[in-house]
């Protein structure tokens, strides 16, 4: 179809307030560290239907207004006079809108199909190779109308919620119509604020919490091969798992335990990990959005940081859910901090312990619109165990391409899909054979179903092998 698509660019000028230089914010430092460790772009990318009868000129006008309004989109990165990373907000400039015009005889769906392939391609492509700005935008044009938009954003300037807030200014996404605070703190100003004594004390309190979880860590969460040059996450593979049965069971389990599905899924996934690996207690990272903090709800920026918690996976699944309630609350309260201070703490504990130790397990609940909370669970139609098990044949698992140098030995994403549990799992192939990962994912399903109807289901975590996570002698 390539010869039937004309590629063009429209140069869009923009200008806006807030020009200046600032250090990196805490959220930016965190995501930059992950990007360097994994060699992955971490781009936020997606495709969207624009409002009807929009033209390319209309899209270009909206793009110019978007760039002028939000300083985060006019940001470039460099180093200051002392060699430290910094962000530079520009007052004006130009950005290209990429236009793909489809031949009139083609179907409108061809343009949509092309856009759906394009956003995945752009997600993996470093933005700096295509644009000087942390935004790349493309429009599929068919018979004079803009029929589909592709939007890719740099994670250094927005997180998932920040991306949704940006889309409201384009008339896109699920937050359209939601009022956005026009006086929300700008990202560069947030970075400056984080240098104040008040927020430094917040970071110090967080470090005291982190130290209690980091002090007794093994070298790696799940051990590793004996090879002296082994690097956690050096060679990883990705698998997609979808289960309607697990989703329905999680809702029933949340109803029975009177909690939300976020805590339930954390407990169920951790239980499946423990049954598979024998690792208990399990110290892991969870992603914290930090938007509940004063002034951060509507910030256009990346405020997501790792939180840390530990779960003792002996006892019953109900016990783990109760722990998850308390542990996640404490973790989220201590998830806003200066990553430089965490690096200093880690180095000190490594020296005191006599060996370096890292948390290499992460569970990231990325749901936004589909997260079922306790009050919504009460309205769900109750199901029997047989009715849920009848959905097991619908379970879907597919392995994808290799990913190299991921940050963790095991990284579980809970994706934002309705009426199904949708997991994206990246696992270290040197530690987790494919069949072990598949067994673990099916255990998530089975544990959820068992525990949905019985309060005494044991976690079933086997004794941890003596060699796993052993301290080097």
N, C-alpha and C positions, 0 to 999 in steps of 0.2 A: 504493500500500500504506500510505500515511501514516496513514489513519484506522484502520488495523488494528494500529498500534503505539502503545502508551501510554508516554509519556516521563515519567520520575520521577527524583527524586534522593534518595539516602540520605546523611544527614550522618554522617560518621565522625569521632569524636574521636581524638586521638592525643597522646602525650607521650613524651619521651625525653631523654637526656643530651646534653651538648655545646653548649648555648646560648652564644652569644657573637658577636663581630664580628671579622672578619679581612679582610685585603686579598684581592684576586683572585689566584688561582694563575696560574702561567705558562700552563697549558693553557686556563684561562678567558679570559685576555687574548687568546690567539690566536684562539679561536672567536668572541669578541665582536668582534674586528676584522673577521673574515670576515662576520659577520652585518651589521655596519654598512656594509661595502663593497657587499654584494650585495642588501640588503633582503630576505633570505630567512630563514625561521625557523630552519633547520637542526634542526628537531625530529626526534627519533628515534621512529618510530611503527610499530606492527605489530599484527596480530591473532593470537589464539592460542586453541586448544582447552584449556579447563580440565580438571582431573581429573574423572572421571565422578561424577554425582550430587551435584555441588556446588550449593548454593543461593546466592541473592543475599546472605543473611545470612552465609554462609561467606566469600564474596568480600569483604564489608565487613570482617569480622574480620581476614582476611589483609591487607587494605589498611591497617587501623589498625596492625597489627604492623609492616608494612613501613615506614610513616612514622615510627613510634617508633624503629625500629632504626637507620635511616640518616639521619644529619644532612644529607646532601646534599639529601634530599627535603624537609627543613624549612627550606630556605634561600631567602631573598629578597635582592634586590640593591638597592643604593642608593649613597649617597656618605657618606664620613666627614666629620669636622669640618673637614678641609682641602680638601674638595671632590673627593677621589679616589674612584674606584669601590671599593666594598667589598661583602662578603657578610655577611649577618646570619642566623645560625642560631637558630631559635626552639625553645624547649623544649616547647611544646605548641600545640595549635590544632585546627582542624576542616577536613576536606576532603570534598567531595561525590563520591560514587560515582554516576555517571550510569547509570540503568537504563532499558532499552528492553524492554518486555514485548510479545511477539508473540501475536496471537490464537491460540487453541487450534487452530482449523481450518487454520491455515497450516502449511506444511511446516517442519521443523527447518532445512532448507537455506536457507529464506528469511531466517532470522536470521543464518546464516553469511554469505550474500551481502550482507546489509545491513552486517555488521561489516567485510567486506572493502572496501566503499565508504567506510565511516566512517573507517577508519584512514588512508586516503589524504587524505581531507578534513581530518582533524585534523592531519596532518603539515604542511599548508600554513597552518593557522590559528594565529596567535600565541597562546601559552598564556595570556598575561596578560589576554586578552580573555574568558577563560572560567574561570580559576582563579587564586588568589593563589600557588599552589605550582607547582614545576617538574614536576608530574605530573598527567596527566589520564587517568582510567580509566573505561571504560564496560563494561557487561555486557549481553549479549543474553539475555533470559529467555524460555523457551518451556516451557509446561506445568509451571511451578514449578521448573524446573531452569536453572541457568546454563550455556548451551550454547556461548557464545563470548565472549571478552574482547578489548577494544581498549585498548591501553596506549600513551600518548604521553608522551615525556620530553623535558625541555629539555636541549639539548646543552651548556648552560653548567654543568650538574651531572653529566652522564654522557657517556661516549663509547659506541661500539658494544659493546665488551667490558663496560663498566660496566653497560650495560643488560641484557646477558645474565646478569651476576652478580645483578642485582636480581631478575630473573625466577625465579632458583632459589628465592628465598624465597617465591614465589607458587606453586611447584610447576610452573613452566612452562619451556619452552625446552630447548635442547640441552645445557645444562650441569647439568641436574637430576642430583643425585647426586654432583656434583663438590664436594669440600670447599672451603669458602671461608674464608680466614684471618679469624677473628673479631677479631683485633687489627690488621687492616689500617689504615693511617693514614687518618684522616678528612680530607675535602677542605679544610676550613678550617685544620686543623693542617698539612696539606701546604703551604698558602699561607704560613703563618707560617715553616715550615722553609725555604722557598725564599728567605727574607730573610736567612738566616744566611751568614756568610763562606764556609763550606764550599761551599754550593751556588752562591753568587755566583761562586766560582772556576770551577765547572763551566760556568756561563754565559759567563764570560770566554773560556774555551778554545773554546767553540762559536763565539764571535764571530770568533776568529782563522780558523777554518775557513770561516765564511760570507764573510769579507772576500776570501778568495782566489777565490771564485766570483762575487762581486758587482762587483769592481773594474772589469772590462772589459765590463760588460753594454751592449747597445744600449738605446735608450729603451724599446722593447717587444720581446718575444721574436720576434714575427712582423711587426714593422712596423705600419703603420696608414695610413689615408687621410690625404690632405693637409689635411683640414679642421682649422683651428687649435683648434677646441673638441672635437676627438675625445677620447673617454674610453674606455679599454680596457674591454671587457665591457659597454658601455652597453646594447646590444641583442643578446641571445643567443637561441639556439634549441637544443632538446634532441632527440637522436635515440637510439633503442635499437637495438642490434645484437647478434644472437645467431648463433653459428656453432659447430656441433658439429665441423665439419672443423678449424677453428682450434684448438679445444680438444685434439683428438686429435693434431694436429701439434705443439702446444706440449708435450704429454707426451712425444712421440717426440724432440723437440729437447732436452728436459730430460734424457732418458735418454742421448742421444748425447753431450751435453756434460757429463754428470755434475753437473748443478746442479738447482735447484728451479725450478718454473714461475713463481715470482715474478720472478726475475731474467730468465728467458726472455721473459716477456710484456713486461717493461719494455723489454728490448732490441728486441723485435719491433715494439712500438708506436712506440718512438722512431725505428726505421728507417723505418716507414711515414710518420711525420711528416716525416722528412728527405726522403724521396723525393717527398713531396707539396709541401713548402714550400721545399726547398733550404737550410733552416737547419741549419748544422753549424759548430762544435759547438753542441749544444743544452743550455742550462742550464734546469733545471726543478725544480719542487717535487714531492716525494713525501710522503705522510702517514706519520708515525712514531708508533706507539702508545706507545712509551716504557715499556711494562709489563715489559720485561726488566730494568729498573733495580731495584736493591735496594729492597724495601718497596713497590713500585708495582704488583705483579702483581694484587692483589685490591682495590685502592682503588676505591671507588665515587665516580667523578669523571671529569672530562674531562682526560686527560693526553696527548691527541693534539696534535702540533705539526708544522708544516712542517719537512721536511728539505730540503737543497739538494744537488744533484749536477749534474755536467756530463759529457756523453757526446760523444766525437768520433765522428762518424758516417761517416767515411771507412773504407775497408777492407772487411772482410767482416762478416756478421752474427755469426759466431763471435767476431770481435774485439770487437764491441759487447757480447756476452754476457760475455766475460772482463772488460771494463771495468765492466759492471754489477755483477759480483760485488764488485769492489774498491770501486767508487764508492758503492754502497748501504751497505756496511759502514762506510765513513768518514762517510757522511751520517747514518746512524742513531746513530753514536757522538756526533754533534754536533747532535742534534735536541732537546736539553733545555736550554732557555735562557729568559731573561727577554725577552719581546717588546719591552719598552721599550728595552732595550739594542740590539736589532736595529733599531728605528726610529731611534735615535741614530746607529748605524753607517751606515744607509742615507742619512740626511740628510748626514752628513759626506762620504761618497763622492760623492753627487750634487753637492755644492759643489765638491769637488776635480775632478770630471769635467767640470763645466760644464753638465750637463743631468741631469734626473731619469731614472732607469732602473728598470724593474720587470720581475720575472719573471712572465710571464703565461701559463705553461704548467704544468699540474699533472697528474700521473698518480697515482691513488689506488687502491691494491689493497685493497678492502674485504672480501676473502674471509676467512672465519674457519674454518668447518667444512669447506669444500671445497678449501682450499689444498693442492695436491699437492706434497709435499716430495720431496727426492731419494731417500730410502729407499722411499717409496711408489711412485715412478715405476718403480723396478726391478721391481716386482711386476705392472706393467701388461702386458697381452698385446700383443706387438709387432704393428704393422700395416704394410702396404705403402703407398706413395704412392697407388697406384690405389684402394686401399680407403678412404683418407682423402678423396681427391677425389670418390669416389662419394657423399659426404655433402654436397657443395657445394649441391645443390638445396634442402637444408633450411635454408640461411642465411636469416635474417629481419632486415629493417631497417624501422623505422617512425619517422617524425618526430612529435614531440609539440608541445605548445603553446609559445608564446614565453615566455622568461624574461627579465626586465629587470634590468640592472645586475648581472650576474654578476661575480665577482672577476677571472676570467681570460679570455684570448682563446680558450684551448682547455683544457678540463677533461675528463679521461678517467677514469671510474670503472670499475673491474673489480669486478663484483658477485658476490655469494656464491650462485652457482647450480651445481648438480652437473652434470657431464658435458657442459657447454657453456661456451664463452666468451661471457659476457654483459657487454656494455659499455654504459654510459650516457655519452653525450658531449654536453657543452654547448660550443657554439662561438659566437664573435662573428660575427654576420652581416655586419658591416661589413668583415671581413677574410676570412672563409671562406664562399664561396658553397656552397649545399647540395650541388651536384654534386662539389665538391672534398672535402667531408667524407665523402660516400659513397665516393668513390674511395679516400680514405685508409683507411677501414674495410675495404674489400675488399682493400686492400694488406696490412693486418695479417694477413688470412687467407692471402694468397698468399705473403707472406714467410715465415710460419710453415711452410707446406707445403714450400716450396723448401728452406729451411734445415734442416728436420727430417732430410733424407736426404743433404745435401751440405754439407761444411764450408767450401766456397770460394764461397758465394753472396755477391756484392758487395752492399753496402748500397744502391748505386744512387742515392745522394744527388746531385742535380744541383748545379752551381755556384749559389751564392746570388746572387739578383739584386742589382745594385749599390745599388738604392734601399731594399731591405728592411733595416729597423733602422738606417738611416743616421743619423748624429749631426747634429742641427740645426746649421746654420752660423751 
